[in-house]
Structure formats: C-alpha cells, structure tokens
Amino acid sequence: MDELVVQGEISSRILTLRGKQVMLVRDFSEIYQVENRVLNQAVKRNLDRFPDDFIFQLSKEEFENLKSQIVISSSEHGGVRKMPHAFTEEGIYMLATVLRSPIATQTSISIIRTFKKLREFSNHYNALAKQLITIDRKHDKHYKELKKALDTLISKSEAVDIANIGFLK
C-alpha cells in the first residue's frame, strides 16, 4: 500500500477531543481490518496497559457532537449502542503491542509516522505563526509612528494662517 495514501487516510481520522489528538475505536477496526469487538476484547484483556490518559470513553455530549460532524450510524439501525472509546497517541502506541497481525504491525508503523508528521507540521506552523506576530507588531509600530507624524503635520498646518502664505500686498 502506498505510504502517502495510508498516511492521508490515517490523518483524516485523527480528531481533537479534550485537547488531545485521538482516534476512535471504529476507525482502528477499519484500518486494522478487525471487528470492533475483537479490538475491544484485546483492550479489555490488557486493561493494565491502557490507563485513562491512553484511552477514554466519549461522553454523550462529545458523541452527539461527533455524530453531527461525521457519519456514525444510528443505534436504531444496528450502529453504535454505547459511547465509543478514543485512543490518545500513547494509547495507539500501546495498541500496537497488543495487536499482532502483519496488517496491525504495518498499520501501527504508518500511524506512528503520521502522528510524527503532524507534530512536525504543528511545530513548523507554530514557528511561522510567531514570525507573523513579530512582523505584525513591527508593522503596527511603524504604522503608529507614521500616524503620529501625520497627525503632527496636520495639526501644525491647521495652525498656520493661510492669509500669510503667498505674496505680500
């Protein structure tokens, strides 16, 4: 599978919840090509490897918000019956140690690389934002100095008696 395609597919499934970048269990099961229940069972069998900062269950409000943003089938039609779990980046790394199929191994590597690229992009974006703020402040300072000089010139020109300008009578 083409690495860029895989990374694009993975990055489109990364969400930000509770201030953290996460992926939902349903997305993992699709990417890893396993059923949700298999993935959930693997996590349940290894609960000691998944503390609260590695995996958490969505609140009803978070779930409703996601349902309005992305396609999640209704529980009335055989879809989600309970709030899904979300894996943080650390939880994703731990999940890679629990699932042992060749697909899971390759997918885990792609996920780790995608998170790395997102972090690099974020660092680059933050540096660029700082540069823009610096430039904006610099131009704002120049603008204020120019405005002050123009205001001074305007106030001086208003004080000059126009009748005294020109030829003497």
Secondary structure in CASP SS format (residue, H / E / C, confidence):
PFRMAT SS
TARGET T0000
AUTHOR 0000-0000-0000
METHOD secondary structure of the structure
MODEL  1
M C 1.00
D C 1.00
E H 1.00
L H 1.00
V H 1.00
V H 1.00
Q H 1.00
G H 1.00
E H 1.00
I H 1.00
S H 1.00
S C 1.00
R C 1.00
I C 1.00
L E 1.00
T E 1.00
L E 1.00
R C 1.00
G C 1.00
K E 1.00
Q E 1.00
V E 1.00
M E 1.00
L E 1.00
V H 1.00
R H 1.00
D H 1.00
F H 1.00
S H 1.00
E H 1.00
I H 1.00
Y H 1.00
Q C 1.00
V C 1.00
E C 1.00
N H 1.00
R H 1.00
V H 1.00
L H 1.00
N H 1.00
Q H 1.00
A H 1.00
V H 1.00
K H 1.00
R H 1.00
N C 1.00
L H 1.00
D H 1.00
R H 1.00
F C 1.00
P C 1.00
D C 1.00
D C 1.00
F C 1.00
I E 1.00
F E 1.00
Q E 1.00
L C 1.00
S C 1.00
K H 1.00
E H 1.00
E H 1.00
F H 1.00
E H 1.00
N H 1.00
L H 1.00
K H 1.00
S H 1.00
Q H 1.00
I C 1.00
V C 1.00
I C 1.00
S C 1.00
S C 1.00
S H 1.00
E H 1.00
H H 1.00
G C 1.00
G C 1.00
V C 1.00
R C 1.00
K C 1.00
M C 1.00
P C 1.00
H E 1.00
A E 1.00
F E 1.00
T E 1.00
E H 1.00
E H 1.00
G H 1.00
I H 1.00
Y H 1.00
M H 1.00
L H 1.00
A H 1.00
T H 1.00
V H 1.00
L C 1.00
R C 1.00
S C 1.00
P H 1.00
I H 1.00
A H 1.00
T H 1.00
Q H 1.00
T H 1.00
S H 1.00
I H 1.00
S H 1.00
I H 1.00
I H 1.00
R H 1.00
T H 1.00
F H 1.00
K H 1.00
K H 1.00
L H 1.00
R H 1.00
E H 1.00
F H 1.00
S H 1.00
N H 1.00
H H 1.00
Y H 1.00
N H 1.00
A H 1.00
L H 1.00
A H 1.00
K H 1.00
Q H 1.00
L H 1.00
I H 1.00
T H 1.00
I H 1.00
D H 1.00
R H 1.00
K H 1.00
H H 1.00
D H 1.00
K H 1.00
H H 1.00
Y H 1.00
K H 1.00
E H 1.00
L H 1.00
K H 1.00
K H 1.00
A H 1.00
L H 1.00
D H 1.00
T H 1.00
L H 1.00
I H 1.00
S H 1.00
K H 1.00
S H 1.00
E H 1.00
A H 1.00
V C 1.00
D C 1.00
I H 1.00
A H 1.00
N H 1.00
I C 1.00
G C 1.00
F C 1.00
L C 1.00
K C 1.00
END
